[in-house]
Amino acid sequence: MIAFLTQYYRGLGHAMRVKYISDCLPKNSFVMINQLYNPPIKYNTEYSYYLEEIPPKNIDNYKYLLHTDTIRKRAVKAVKILDNHPEIKTLLCEGFPFCRQQFSYEYFYFLEECRKRNIKIIVSVRDYPWDEPHYQSLQDWVAKSINYIIEKFDCDILIHGDEKVLPLMSDITNAYYWSDLLEDIKSRIYYTGYVCNPEVKRHSRKNNEVYISCGLNKEESFYIYNKILRSLVPRFPDLSFIITLGNENLFSKIGNRESSQVKIVNYIPNLSKKLEECTAYITYGGYNSTTDIFKSKIPAIIIPRQDGNKLEQLIRCYKLEPYNLFKVCSYYNLNNIHLYLSDILNKYNSFPESIEIDLEGANNSARFLENI
């Protein structure tokens, strides 16, 4: 039996990839364990666990998660799950929490408990190695400690990307050179292809709706939405712009606002299906939204995330930009985003282009796990 460990806190990224991978496995051949909260996803198993209850609204969520007693309770629950499922032979865990140093203790504790039980550990990573910490002082520590952990626990690494279009890379150099770090672990790496939503169909424009989804970061998101609307609404009077916040706190402050051309909503069920018929999609360069664009060939403009000194979206966007699969508009060039949308509308029959990218990451990952 396979165990999946994910860390749903706010974003659904890894939890969704796990969903797509596990859907390619036989029913009840896996155990789903969420290190934190219960994600709003239905997995095809009877054995779905989460280690944390959502605290009352008057409690600081972040401080609550990091309280010593709270961490200990999660650790006890995790070990009990392993004890109740001695049939678990393989664990697939998220690579990203290596960089969330605030959760590292319980994460490593869980891995240690797995190794005591001779459970084979597989690390699941997007097409980019791993998000670096916000703090420069921690970047070398994380970079080298990742390799130590991988070697200590004898992990294999699934990179959910296509080496032909985006091999592992980094565009910064600290004390540790990325090429040297990669050399340490390259024999453990397996490229699966991109893990995509299997239900996404080929795009076919049927309306004048433009969907805008640019993350949860309050200051940066508000700045982006403001720039986009000021640039696009006056110039495209025939289009409707739908902003999805995906954040209850922000939505409660802004309210369900709507004008003749602009609608602000908190959440759109089955957004992927809406995107199949829209005029265009403006979004951050996160993994899941980018794979939807690949799979459906949605006419899209990507604004790579800038806050927190993160590199993942910048590298993905600008490495893939020459393939003309989407437009990339820099955070600093938002005043001209209307030019990108005009270009898309003028080249609707030839954009985006078609290239060979491995989009079978879900099935390939599931077969890899079964073979182990």
N, C-alpha and C positions, 0 to 999 in steps of 0.2 A: 504493500500500500504506500501511496505517496502522501506526504503532508506539505501543504502550502502555507508559508508564513508571510503575511503582509502587514502593513502598518498604516491602516486607514486612520487619518487624523482629520484632514481637510480635503486634500486632493484625492481623486479616485484612480490616479494613474496606474499604479502597480496592481491594485485590486481588479481593475478592468482587464489588464493583460492576463492575470491569473484566471479570470472568468473565461476569456477566449481560449486559453490553453486547456483548462480543465474540461471545457465543453467538448474537446476532442478526445477525452478519455472515457472509458466505460463508467457507467453510473456507479457511484459509491466505491470507486477504486481509489478515492483520495479523501483526506481530512483537511478541512479548511480552518486555519487558525489566524485570527486577526489580533496582532499584538496590542492594539488599542481598541477602537470602537467598532461597532458592527456596521459595515458598509451597506448602503441601500442597494445591494446586489443579490440576486438569487443564484446560488450555486447548485449544481446538480449532484448533491450529496446529502445524506442524512446527518453527516458529521461536520457541522459548521459551528465554530466557536468564536467568541470574542472575549478578551481578557479584561475589558474595562467598561464600566457603566458610565453613561453621560451624567456629569454632576449637575446639581441644581444651577439655575441661571445666575444666582447671586454669588457663585463661587468662581474665582479666577481659574479658568480651565487649564491654562498652561502650568500654573503653580501646582494645581491639583495633580496633574499628571506626573510631575517631578517630585512629589512629596515622597519621602522615604518609605512610609507605611504603604502608600499606594503602589509603589514599585514592587515591594515585597509581595503584596497580595497578587499582583500580576504574575510574578515569578512562580509562586506556589501553584496558581491555576495552570500555568504552562506545563509544569512538571507533572501535574495530575493528569493532564490530557495525554502526555506521552505514556504514562503508566497505564492509562485505560486503553491505549491502542498499541500494544506490543507488536502488532503486525506492520507498523510503519517501518519501512526500510530506506526511504529516500525523503529528503527535505529539500524543497525549492524555496529559497528565501530571497527577499529583496536586497539588492546591492546598495540601494540608496541610504538606508539607515546607518551604514558605516560612517557617513558624513554628518549624521545627526548625533553629534557626540553626547548630547543630553540624554539620548536613549541607549547609548552603547553598552552600559553595564548589563541591563537585563537582556539585551540582544545577544551579547557574547555569552552570558550565562545560559541562555537557551541553547546556543550552539554547543556549548560544553556538555549539556545534558544529552544532546543528540549523539555526540561522539561516544559518550559512556555506553550508549545503547547500540553502538555500531551502525548508526543511521548515516547514510551517505549524504553529504551536504552539497547542494548545487546553488550557485549564486546567479540570480536573474538580474540582468542589467539591460537598460535601454540601448539604443545605438551609440550612445556616448558613455564613456567609462563610468563616471559617477559625478554627481554634483559636488563641487568643492565647497567647503564651509564658507560662510560669509566673512569670517575673520582671516585675514592674510596669515596671521601667526599660526593658525591651525592647519594650513594647507599642506605643508610638508609632513606634518604629523599624520594626517589622514592618508595622504598618498602612500607613505611607506607602511603604515600600520595595516592598510588594506591587504597589501601583499603578505605581510606576516600572518594575518588571520587566514588568508586563503591557503597558505602553505601549512600552517599549524593544523587546520582542520581538513586538509587534503581535499579542497573544494575544486569542482569543475565550474566553469563560467559559461553561461549562456548569454551571448550578446544578441539582443533582438533587433538586428539590423542586417544590412547587406554589405559585406566587405568591399564589393566592387564599387559602391557609390559613397560609402562613408566608413573607412577603416578607423579603428581607434586612434584618436589623436588628441593633442592638447595644444593650445596656442600660447601658453605661458611657460616660463621656465623659472622654477624656484631652486632650492638647494638640490632637490632630486630631479634629474632629467627624466621626462616622461618616457623617452625611448629606452632608458635603462630599466625603469619600472616595468615596462611592457615586456622586456626581454625575460624578466623573472617569471612571468606567468603565461607567456604565449602558448606553451604546450598544453595549457588547461582550457584554452578558449575555443568555443564552438559558436559559429555564426548561424543563427536560426532563420534569418530573414525577418521581415517586419511582422509583428503581431497585430493583425487588423480585425476590426469588427466584421465578422462574416456576413452580417445581414445588410451591410451597406451595398447599394446598387449603383450602377453607372449614372452619373449626373445627366439630367435633361431639364433644361430651363422651362418652367411652366408659370412663373410669376415674376413680379418686380421686387421681391424681398431681398434685402441685404442683411445678413446676420452678423452681429458684432459681438465677439466674446474675447475679452482681453484680461482675464485673470482676476484674482482676488485682492491684490495689493491695493490698498485704498488710494494712496496718493498718486501712484503711477497710473492706476486704472482711470481715475477721474481726469487726470491730465490727458490721457490718450483719448478717452471718450469726448472730451471737450474739443480737442484739436480735430478729431475725425468729423464730428458733427458740424463744426464751423466750416470745415473745408468741403464737405460733401453735400449737405442738405440744400444749400442755395443753388448748387450747380447741377443737381440731379432731381428736379421737381417730380419726375415720374416714378421715382424709386421710394420704397418704404424701408426704413432702417429700424431693425429690431435689436435692442441691446439686452443681452442676457447676463445678469450679474452673478448668479450662482452663489450668493452670499446673503443670508437672511439679515445680518446686522446692517449691511449697506442698504439692502432693499427696504428695510423698515424705516430708514432715515430719508431715503429718496421718495419712497412711495410708488404706487403703480401709475406712473405718469404716462400720458399718451397725447400726441398731437396728430395733425394730419399726416405727418411723415415719420414721426419717431415714436417708438413704443419701448418702454423700459419694463422688463419682466425679471423675475427672480430665477425662474427655472423653466425650461422647455422640455417636456417629456419627448423622448424619441427625437432629439435634435438632429441626429444623424440622418433620419428620414426626411426631415425638413430641408436639410442641406442638399439632398438629391435633386430638389426642384427649384432652388433659389437662383437669384441672379448672381450673387457673389457672397463670399464668406471672408470676413476680416477677423483675424484671431492672433493670439500668441503662437509661438512656435513650439508648443509642447508636443510630446510624443504622440499622444492619442489623436489630437486634432490634426496633426500632420499626416498620420497614417490614414485617417478618414479622407483627407485630400488626395493622397496617393490612390487609395482604393476606388473612390468614386469619381476621381478626376474633376473635383469641384473647382471652378474658377475662384482663386483665393489670393488674398494679400496677407502675408504674415509679418507681424511686428515682433521681432525677437525681444524677449524680456531683458531689461537692463538692470533692474534693482537688485541689490545684494551682490553685485559683482559676479553674477552667475554666467557661465560660459556655454552651457549646454545648448541653449536655443540659438545663440549667435553662431556657434560652429555648425550646427545642423543646417540652419537657414542658408548661410553663405556658402557652405560646401555644396549644397544641393541646388542653389540658385541657377548655376549655368545650365542645368537640365531643363529649365523653363517649365517646371511643374507648378510653380506658384510665383507670385511677385513678392519681393522682400522690401518692405518700407522701414527704414531706420526710425527709431524713436525720435531722432533729431531731425527727421525730414517729414514729419507728419503734416506740415503746412502744405505739402505737395502731394498728399495721398490721392487727391482727385485725379492726378495725372496717371497714377497706376490703375485706378478704376476705369478711366477713359480708355486706356490701352486694352484692358480686358474686354470691354464692351465692343471695341473696334475690331478685335481679333477673335471673336467668339468661336469661329469655326476651326481655328488653329491653335487655341490655347485652352487648357495646358497641353503640352506635347506628350507623346507616349514613348516611354523608354522601358527597358527591361529591368525591373526591380523585383527582388524576391519578396513577395507578400504572403508567403505561406508559413510565417513564423509560429503561428499557433499550432498548426498540425506538426511542423517539424520539431517543436519543443516537446509536444506530447509524445512523439515517437522516441525522442531522445530519452525521456524519463522512463518510458516503458522498456526500452532496451536495457537500461541500467537494472 
